[in-house]
Amino acid sequence: MTDTPLDTPPDRLSNDPRSPFHRPALLERGIGIRFNGIERTNVEEYCISEGWVRVQVGRALDRRGMPMTMKLKGTVEAWFLDGTGETAAD
């Protein structure tokens, strides 16, 4: 199976609706993230080209009621999930 532009997730994507990188249609489709070889489910934002992810830090909230996040640097891989929630890339 070849990757087409429709099968490739964007370079940067965010869960935060206030972010310019927030794309609800892509988030509804489902995005899988592998960071440094480990699949992560708590990613709030990612950037493949810059090699970082923002992950939730516990259950703490900031003053706007959004989850507190921490930026981690490393190797980031992203793919779209199929309808069953399993990876379509594997």
C-alpha positions as semicolon CSV with decimal commas, in nm:
position;residue;x (nm);y (nm);z (nm)
1;M;0,000;0,000;0,000
2;T;0,143;0,336;-0,097
3;D;0,105;0,648;0,112
4;T;-0,104;0,917;-0,053
5;P;-0,154;1,268;0,084
6;L;-0,486;1,149;0,230
7;D;-0,311;0,866;0,418
8;T;-0,033;1,082;0,563
9;P;-0,102;1,275;0,883
10;P;0,007;1,640;0,897
11;D;0,352;1,735;1,022
12;R;0,200;1,910;1,325
13;L;-0,136;1,859;1,496
14;S;-0,290;1,974;1,824
15;N;-0,590;1,873;2,040
16;D;-0,631;2,233;2,164
17;P;-0,913;2,410;1,974
18;R;-0,737;2,746;2,025
19;S;-0,427;2,628;1,837
20;P;-0,377;2,712;1,467
21;F;-0,273;2,345;1,424
22;H;-0,609;2,208;1,546
23;R;-0,793;2,012;1,274
24;P;-1,110;1,845;1,409
25;A;-1,175;1,633;1,099
26;L;-0,833;1,467;1,126
27;L;-0,870;1,416;1,501
28;E;-1,206;1,241;1,448
29;R;-1,038;1,003;1,205
30;G;-0,790;0,907;1,477
31;I;-0,413;0,952;1,493
32;G;-0,165;0,700;1,631
33;I;0,159;0,834;1,776
34;R;0,480;0,644;1,839
35;F;0,740;0,841;2,037
36;N;1,091;0,692;2,066
37;G;0,952;0,352;1,967
38;I;0,666;0,350;2,224
39;E;0,301;0,409;2,134
40;R;0,160;0,701;2,334
41;T;-0,207;0,772;2,402
42;N;-0,168;1,092;2,607
43;V;-0,022;1,318;2,336
44;E;-0,181;1,665;2,324
45;E;0,028;1,799;2,033
46;Y;0,309;1,672;1,812
47;C;0,554;1,792;1,547
48;I;0,729;1,531;1,334
49;S;0,982;1,760;1,162
50;E;1,099;1,922;1,489
51;G;1,090;1,589;1,678
52;W;0,875;1,666;1,984
53;V;0,546;1,582;2,151
54;R;0,347;1,752;2,428
55;V;0,205;1,508;2,680
56;Q;-0,026;1,553;2,977
57;V;0,140;1,577;3,318
58;G;-0,087;1,393;3,558
59;R;-0,432;1,537;3,618
60;A;-0,321;1,894;3,689
61;L;-0,491;2,181;3,504
62;D;-0,360;2,526;3,417
63;R;-0,546;2,847;3,500
64;R;-0,755;2,817;3,183
65;G;-0,872;2,465;3,273
66;M;-0,653;2,295;3,013
67;P;-0,427;1,998;3,105
68;M;-0,072;2,082;3,209
69;T;0,170;1,957;2,944
70;M;0,538;1,880;2,911
71;K;0,740;1,892;2,588
72;L;0,950;1,582;2,516
73;K;1,204;1,562;2,235
74;G;1,279;1,250;2,033
75;T;1,168;1,052;1,730
76;V;0,801;1,099;1,640
77;E;0,598;0,875;1,406
78;A;0,231;0,940;1,326
79;W;-0,030;0,744;1,133
80;F;-0,406;0,736;1,088
81;L;-0,601;0,471;1,278
82;D;-0,856;0,261;1,098
83;G;-1,216;0,223;1,220
84;T;-1,136;-0,051;1,474
85;G;-0,875;0,156;1,656
86;E;-0,582;-0,058;1,539
87;T;-0,297;0,076;1,336
88;A;-0,340;0,089;0,961
89;A;0,037;0,132;0,910
90;D;0,133;-0,206;1,060
